[in-house]
């Protein structure tokens, strides 16, 4: 990430504040009819970079939202997990937080996790496929295909971690700077 972005992502509160400002800014431009379709597309860059670095956990009840943000040789992990199972009782021990790790260490641990997880899942799928389920009908071919699809999708995402390409942030920085200098945000 470029140096201009780093202050916006120091912790969950700053990240959330930036997202709130971006929404306010876009709404202000929309209300004042100063946002045409081309500009709206440009301003999508304001927050799209945040969502591109987010790990979705929508399949979990009260699942955390986790962002992975790389700064040179480090990766910052920011999370929000503030789902309450009853008033003042959080599902997760830490409702929000952040930590920073060495990027190389992170990649190494993700690779170790993936290898272990998918090897164990393959064993479980093989056990399920070889088992006699009696009257219960299991689509064993689909189960095997699903396992392979999920494994391949995960490794495709993990392989991005080994890329040395540098992203072009110019389309993102420009609208951020305009937003930060707009009167609706400065006040």
Buried (B, 14 or more C-beta within 10 A) or exposed (E): BEEEBBEBBEEBEBBBEBBEBBEBBBEBBEEEEEBEEEBEEBBBBBBEBBEEBEEEBEEEEEBBBBBBBBBEEBBBBBBBBBBEEEEEEBBBEEBBBBEEBEBEEBBEEBBEEBEEEBEEEBEEBEEBBEEEEEEEEEEBEEBBEEBEEEBEEBEEEBEEBEEEEEEEBEEBBEBBEBBBEBEBBEE
